[in-house]
Amino acid sequence: DSDYLSVDENATSLQGVSTELSVQKRGGDNWLGSVTYSETSPGYEVNDMGFQTRSDLRWAGAVVVYRETSPKPVFIQYYETFLGYDRGWNYDGDRLRNSLGNGGAVIFKNQWMFSYNLGYNFKQYTDRISRGGPVLERPQDWNFIADITTDQSKTLSFNLGGNLRREVAGEFDNTIWGEVNVRPATFIQISFRPEFSNTVDVDQYITAISDANATHTYGNRYVFSDIEQTVVSGSFRLNWTFTPTMSLQTYVRPFIAAGRFSNFKEVARPYSYEYDVYGKDIGTVSQNGETYVVDPDGNGSSEAFSFRNPDFNFRSVQGNAVFRWEYLPGSTLFLVWQQQRDAQLGYGDFDFGRDFNGLFNAKPTNVFLVKLSYWFGT
């Protein structure tokens, strides 16, 4: 529903511009800050050279930082805190960013560190969530992230953190992570980092169905749903230096994710987060095996449509080992083994025991690499 953008079916290239102007104060003992304006036009496209998050954005923001490098409390070595605000629009003038954030960090004399970040998103819109359909309002939300780390130079060190997000429409994120680092000897380092998250979204895009009766959403029905996702993952590392010229690095990452979809619905009107739920507000919805069938207007003239049950249960294990041997000065042999296992099942419930036991049931893909270099110099 953009008034500014258009499609040229004969175009073979894109043209655009991206620019940024920033005034910053980086020096001084206590106060730092910046004021920044950035603009990226809709035709700007550089993904062939790197990674571009989006175009079609005008954005301005400011941040102020206060820090103390020699604080008075004897148990604190350093602390800082910041306050920032940003606001942005697309080229149609839709407000896409409207956020306030505060954060900070403290380093204690015993080399422990604590950091936090608190943010609030005021009323704003999203022009991407409907995959080219109507602009929708993004419900206001707040989030809080906190993280604490012990002295990393010790034989045993820890990290613990979490993220909470709550939204006025009922969405939430609950995430917790931790890490244990062990150095039983100067030449061995072991680490394990588990993470658990449980999230609920009420605006998960499913599909778009052409229907001339859906005049309120430009001739298409944009189907969404609620989704509850549970994710458990971890990473295990072992680094062993046998000699100054010989070492072994290993890495294993198990990953389990489950997602259950419910409350199928369609966009009620643009520039809102209002939806009409099938079987409650409009039409009917039924499940036939692995297919959902929707009649959007009951006895009306709109045709029924269907889509596959999107519930999922995904499991994977990634692992690699790298052996390095510098057999002559400047000449090195690398032996690499990488294994990947993954499987996706069509049910959305999360059962840790069942899913963990099933991690190694999938057929593995193994990759072996050998790299040898020789230095011809003197």
C-alpha positions as CSV (number, residue, x, y, z in Angstrom):
1,D,0.0,0.0,0.0
2,S,2.9,2.3,-0.6
3,D,2.3,5.6,-2.3
4,Y,5.9,6.3,-2.9
5,L,7.2,3.0,-4.3
6,S,6.3,1.5,-7.7
7,V,7.4,-1.5,-9.7
8,D,9.2,-1.2,-13.1
9,E,8.9,-4.6,-14.8
10,N,11.5,-3.6,-17.4
11,A,14.2,-2.5,-14.9
12,T,17.5,-4.4,-15.0
13,S,19.2,-2.5,-12.3
14,L,18.6,-0.5,-9.1
15,Q,19.8,3.0,-8.2
16,G,19.9,4.5,-4.7
17,V,21.9,6.3,-2.1
18,S,22.8,5.8,1.5
19,T,24.3,8.5,3.7
20,E,24.9,9.2,7.3
21,L,25.9,12.3,9.3
22,S,27.0,12.0,12.9
23,V,28.3,14.5,15.4
24,Q,30.0,12.7,18.3
25,K,31.9,13.5,21.4
26,R,34.3,10.6,22.1
27,G,36.9,12.1,24.4
28,G,36.8,13.3,28.0
29,D,36.6,11.8,31.4
30,N,32.8,11.6,32.0
31,W,30.4,12.7,29.3
32,L,30.2,11.3,25.8
33,G,27.4,11.4,23.2
34,S,26.3,11.5,19.6
35,V,23.6,12.8,17.3
36,T,23.1,10.9,14.1
37,Y,21.0,11.1,11.0
38,S,21.0,8.3,8.4
39,E,19.1,7.9,5.2
40,T,18.9,4.9,2.7
41,S,16.7,5.3,-0.4
42,P,14.5,2.5,-1.6
43,G,16.7,1.7,-4.6
44,Y,19.9,1.2,-2.7
45,E,21.0,-2.4,-2.9
46,V,24.4,-3.7,-2.0
47,N,23.7,-7.3,-0.8
48,D,26.0,-8.6,-3.6
49,M,28.9,-6.9,-1.7
50,G,27.8,-7.5,1.9
51,F,24.9,-7.7,4.2
52,Q,22.2,-5.0,4.1
53,T,19.3,-5.1,6.6
54,R,16.9,-2.8,4.8
55,S,16.5,0.3,2.6
56,D,13.7,2.8,2.4
57,L,14.5,4.4,5.8
58,R,15.2,7.8,7.2
59,W,16.4,7.6,10.8
60,A,17.6,10.0,13.5
61,G,18.8,9.3,17.0
62,A,20.8,10.6,19.9
63,V,22.6,9.0,22.8
64,V,24.3,10.4,25.9
65,V,26.8,8.4,28.0
66,Y,28.1,9.1,31.4
67,R,31.2,7.1,32.6
68,E,33.5,7.0,35.6
69,T,36.9,5.5,35.1
70,S,38.0,6.2,38.8
71,P,34.8,5.9,40.8
72,K,34.8,6.6,44.6
73,P,33.4,3.3,45.8
74,V,36.5,1.1,46.5
75,F,34.9,-2.0,45.1
76,I,34.1,-0.5,41.7
77,Q,36.7,-0.2,39.0
78,Y,34.6,1.4,36.2
79,Y,31.0,2.1,35.4
80,E,29.0,3.7,32.6
81,T,25.4,4.3,31.7
82,F,23.7,5.6,28.6
83,L,20.3,7.0,27.5
84,G,19.3,7.0,23.9
85,Y,16.3,7.8,21.7
86,D,15.7,7.1,18.0
87,R,13.0,7.7,15.5
88,G,12.7,6.7,11.9
89,W,10.3,6.7,8.9
90,N,10.1,5.0,5.5
91,Y,9.8,7.2,2.4
92,D,6.0,7.1,2.7
93,G,6.3,8.8,6.1
94,D,5.2,5.7,8.1
95,R,6.9,5.8,11.5
96,L,9.0,2.6,11.7
97,R,11.1,3.4,14.8
98,N,10.2,5.2,18.0
99,S,12.3,3.8,20.8
100,L,13.8,4.8,24.1
101,G,16.7,2.9,25.6
102,N,18.8,2.9,28.8
103,G,21.7,0.7,29.7
104,G,24.9,0.4,31.6
105,A,27.8,-1.7,32.8
106,V,29.8,-2.0,36.0
107,I,33.3,-3.6,36.3
108,F,34.2,-4.4,39.9
109,K,37.6,-4.6,41.4
110,N,37.5,-8.4,41.5
111,Q,36.9,-8.3,37.7
112,W,33.3,-9.3,37.9
113,M,31.1,-7.4,35.4
114,F,27.4,-6.6,35.4
115,S,25.5,-5.1,32.4
116,Y,21.9,-4.3,31.7
117,N,19.7,-2.9,28.9
118,L,16.2,-1.6,29.3
119,G,14.2,-0.5,26.2
120,Y,10.7,0.7,25.4
121,N,9.1,0.8,21.9
122,F,6.4,3.5,21.6
123,K,3.8,3.5,18.9
124,Q,5.3,2.6,15.5
125,Y,4.5,0.6,12.4
126,T,6.0,-2.2,10.4
127,D,6.0,-2.3,6.6
128,R,7.6,-5.7,6.2
129,I,5.6,-8.1,8.4
130,S,2.8,-8.7,5.8
131,R,5.3,-9.5,3.0
132,G,4.3,-6.7,0.7
133,G,0.8,-6.2,2.1
134,P,-0.6,-3.5,4.3
135,V,1.4,-1.5,6.8
136,L,0.5,-2.8,10.4
137,E,0.9,-1.2,13.8
138,R,3.6,-2.7,16.0
139,P,2.2,-3.1,19.5
140,Q,4.1,-1.2,22.2
141,D,6.5,-3.3,24.3
142,W,9.3,-3.2,26.7
143,N,12.3,-5.5,27.2
144,F,15.0,-5.9,29.8
145,I,18.3,-7.7,29.4
146,A,20.8,-8.4,32.2
147,D,24.1,-10.2,32.3
148,I,26.7,-11.0,34.9
149,T,30.2,-12.4,34.3
150,T,32.8,-13.5,36.9
151,D,36.6,-13.1,36.5
152,Q,37.5,-14.8,33.3
153,S,41.2,-15.1,34.3
154,K,40.3,-17.7,37.0
155,T,40.5,-21.4,36.6
156,L,36.7,-21.5,36.9
157,S,34.4,-18.7,35.7
158,F,30.7,-18.2,35.0
159,N,28.3,-16.1,33.0
160,L,24.5,-15.8,33.6
161,G,22.0,-13.7,31.8
162,G,18.5,-13.3,30.7
163,N,16.0,-11.4,28.5
164,L,12.4,-10.5,29.3
165,R,10.0,-8.8,26.8
166,R,6.4,-8.0,27.2
167,E,4.0,-6.5,24.7
168,V,0.5,-4.9,25.1
169,A,-1.0,-7.4,22.6
170,G,0.1,-10.4,24.7
171,E,3.4,-11.3,23.2
172,F,6.3,-12.2,25.4
173,D,9.9,-13.5,25.3
174,N,11.6,-15.4,28.2
175,T,15.2,-16.2,27.6
176,I,17.9,-17.4,29.9
177,W,21.5,-18.3,29.2
178,G,24.6,-19.3,31.1
179,E,28.2,-20.3,30.5
180,V,30.8,-22.2,32.4
181,N,34.5,-21.9,31.5
182,V,37.1,-24.3,33.0
183,R,40.9,-24.1,32.6
184,P,42.2,-27.2,34.4
185,A,45.6,-26.4,33.0
186,T,47.2,-23.6,31.1
187,F,47.0,-25.6,27.8
188,I,43.4,-26.8,28.2
189,Q,40.2,-24.7,28.0
190,I,36.7,-26.1,28.3
191,S,33.5,-24.2,28.0
192,F,29.8,-25.0,27.9
193,R,27.0,-22.4,27.1
194,P,23.3,-23.6,27.3
195,E,20.4,-21.4,26.4
196,F,16.6,-21.7,26.8
197,S,13.9,-19.5,25.4
198,N,10.1,-19.6,25.4
199,T,8.3,-17.0,23.2
200,V,4.8,-16.2,22.1
201,D,4.1,-14.1,19.0
202,V,0.6,-13.1,17.9
203,D,1.5,-11.8,14.5
204,Q,3.2,-14.7,12.7
205,Y,2.7,-14.5,8.9
206,I,1.2,-17.6,7.3
207,T,0.2,-16.7,3.7
208,A,-1.7,-14.3,1.5
209,I,-4.8,-15.3,-0.5
210,S,-6.2,-13.3,-3.4
211,D,-9.8,-12.4,-2.8
212,A,-11.7,-9.6,-4.6
213,N,-14.0,-9.3,-1.6
214,A,-11.1,-8.4,0.7
215,T,-11.3,-4.7,-0.3
216,H,-10.2,-3.6,3.2
217,T,-6.8,-5.2,2.6
218,Y,-6.4,-4.3,-1.1
219,G,-7.8,-7.5,-2.6
220,N,-5.9,-10.0,-0.5
221,R,-6.5,-11.8,2.7
222,Y,-3.3,-11.7,4.8
223,V,-3.4,-14.8,7.1
224,F,-1.6,-14.7,10.4
225,S,-1.5,-16.8,13.6
226,D,-0.3,-17.0,17.1
227,I,2.8,-19.1,17.6
228,E,4.5,-20.5,20.8
229,Q,8.1,-21.4,20.3
230,T,10.5,-23.2,22.7
231,V,14.2,-23.4,21.9
232,V,16.9,-25.2,23.7
233,S,20.5,-25.0,22.5
234,G,24.0,-25.3,23.8
235,S,27.6,-25.0,22.7
236,F,30.5,-27.1,23.9
237,R,34.1,-26.2,23.2
238,L,37.4,-27.9,24.0
239,N,40.7,-26.3,23.1
240,W,43.8,-28.3,23.8
241,T,47.3,-27.0,23.0
242,F,49.7,-30.0,23.1
243,T,52.8,-28.1,22.2
244,P,53.4,-24.6,20.8
245,T,53.2,-26.1,17.3
246,M,50.3,-28.6,17.8
247,S,46.8,-28.0,18.9
248,L,43.2,-29.4,18.7
249,Q,40.0,-27.3,18.7
250,T,36.6,-29.0,19.0
251,Y,33.0,-27.6,18.9
252,V,29.6,-29.3,19.3
253,R,26.3,-27.5,19.2
254,P,23.0,-29.3,19.8
255,F,19.8,-27.4,18.9
256,I,16.1,-28.2,19.5
257,A,13.2,-26.0,18.5
258,A,9.4,-26.5,18.6
259,G,6.7,-24.3,17.3
260,R,2.9,-24.6,17.7
261,F,0.6,-22.4,15.6
262,S,-2.9,-21.5,16.7
263,N,-5.6,-18.8,16.5
264,F,-5.5,-18.4,12.7
265,K,-6.8,-15.0,11.6
266,E,-6.5,-12.3,9.0
267,V,-5.7,-8.6,9.1
268,A,-8.8,-6.6,9.9
269,R,-7.5,-3.2,8.7
270,P,-4.2,-1.6,7.8
271,Y,-2.3,0.6,10.3
272,S,-3.6,-1.4,13.3
273,Y,-2.8,-4.7,15.1
274,E,-6.4,-5.8,14.8
275,Y,-7.2,-9.2,13.4
276,D,-10.4,-11.2,12.6
277,V,-10.1,-14.7,14.0
278,Y,-11.4,-17.5,11.8
279,G,-14.2,-19.4,13.5
280,K,-14.8,-16.6,16.0
281,D,-15.0,-13.2,14.3
282,I,-15.5,-14.4,10.8
283,G,-15.9,-17.6,8.7
284,T,-14.8,-21.0,9.8
285,V,-11.6,-23.0,10.1
286,S,-11.1,-26.8,10.3
287,Q,-8.2,-29.2,10.3
288,N,-8.1,-32.2,7.9
289,G,-5.0,-34.2,8.6
290,E,-2.0,-32.0,8.0
291,T,-4.1,-29.3,6.2
292,Y,-6.1,-26.4,7.5
293,V,-9.2,-25.4,5.5
294,V,-10.6,-21.9,5.9
295,D,-13.9,-20.5,4.7
296,P,-13.3,-16.8,5.3
297,D,-17.0,-15.6,5.0
298,G,-19.2,-18.6,5.7
299,N,-22.1,-18.4,3.3
300,G,-20.6,-15.5,1.4
301,S,-19.1,-15.6,-2.1
302,S,-15.5,-15.9,-1.1
303,E,-13.9,-19.2,-1.9
304,A,-12.4,-21.4,0.8
305,F,-8.7,-21.9,0.8
306,S,-6.2,-24.2,2.6
307,F,-2.7,-24.3,3.8
308,R,-0.4,-26.9,5.3
309,N,-0.2,-27.3,9.1
310,P,2.9,-25.2,9.9
311,D,3.7,-26.8,13.3
312,F,7.3,-27.9,13.5
313,N,9.8,-29.7,15.6
314,F,13.4,-29.2,14.5
315,R,16.5,-30.9,15.9
316,S,20.1,-30.6,14.8
317,V,23.7,-31.3,15.9
318,Q,26.7,-29.5,14.5
319,G,30.2,-30.5,15.4
320,N,33.7,-29.9,14.1
321,A,37.3,-30.7,15.1
322,V,40.4,-28.9,13.8
323,F,43.9,-30.4,14.3
324,R,46.8,-28.0,13.6
325,W,50.4,-29.0,13.3
326,E,53.2,-26.6,12.4
327,Y,55.6,-29.3,11.3
328,L,58.2,-26.7,10.1
329,P,58.4,-22.9,10.9
330,G,55.8,-21.3,8.6
331,S,54.6,-24.7,7.3
332,T,51.3,-26.1,8.7
333,L,49.1,-29.1,8.3
334,F,45.3,-28.8,9.1
335,L,43.0,-31.8,9.5
336,V,39.3,-30.9,9.7
337,W,36.3,-33.0,10.5
338,Q,32.8,-31.5,10.4
339,Q,29.5,-33.4,11.0
340,Q,25.9,-32.1,10.6
341,R,22.7,-33.9,11.6
342,D,19.3,-32.4,11.3
343,A,15.7,-33.5,11.1
344,Q,12.3,-31.8,11.0
345,L,9.1,-33.4,12.2
346,G,5.5,-32.2,11.8
347,Y,4.4,-31.7,15.3
348,G,4.8,-28.6,17.5
349,D,5.0,-29.8,21.0
350,F,8.2,-29.7,23.0
351,D,9.4,-32.7,24.9
352,F,13.0,-32.4,26.0
353,G,13.6,-36.0,26.8
354,R,12.2,-37.2,23.5
355,D,13.8,-34.5,21.4
356,F,17.2,-34.8,23.0
357,N,17.2,-38.6,22.5
358,G,16.3,-38.0,18.9
359,L,19.2,-35.7,18.2
360,F,21.5,-38.4,16.8
361,N,18.8,-40.4,15.0
362,A,19.2,-38.3,11.8
363,K,21.6,-39.4,9.1
364,P,24.8,-37.5,9.4
365,T,26.6,-35.5,6.8
366,N,30.4,-35.8,7.3
367,V,33.0,-33.5,5.7
368,F,36.7,-34.1,5.9
369,L,39.3,-31.5,4.8
370,V,43.1,-31.6,4.6
371,K,45.1,-28.4,4.2
372,L,48.8,-28.4,3.8
373,S,51.0,-25.4,3.5
374,Y,54.8,-25.2,3.0
375,W,57.0,-22.1,3.5
376,F,59.8,-21.9,0.8
377,G,61.5,-19.0,2.5
378,T,64.7,-19.2,4.5
